[in-house]
Amino acid sequence: MPAVKSKRLLELQALAEEWARRLGMAEWTTINVLWANKKEQKEVTGCCYWHVPESLVTIKIDRAEPKKEETLVHELLHVLLEGHLSEARPYDELYERALNRASAALVRLKYDGRREE
Ligand SMILES: [Zn+2]
């Protein structure tokens, strides 16, 4: 049985679902957000897995990552751009940087828009 999720994790999951809607990712019906384990935290601030037959996305995020919303968007962009591939792209530093820039810009736009209201 899966462990009960903390309030913080449920908030991050709601945020990931909000971004998946914004990115038009309706085909991914289940977005699951979990904390990264110690080994994963050493390597990355976030990572994601997807399973097409179940329309399931799992995002793992480092608890200590200060920019959690940007990390969620970065991981969703991986799924948006690679979810149709049978295997994720091999690690590519420039591609990762491009996703970082895109996710930072999207999150900035969300909050800039609010300030103008
Ligand atoms: Zn990445």
Residues whose N, C-alpha, C, O or C-beta is under 5 A from the ligand:
A	BS01	ZN	E96
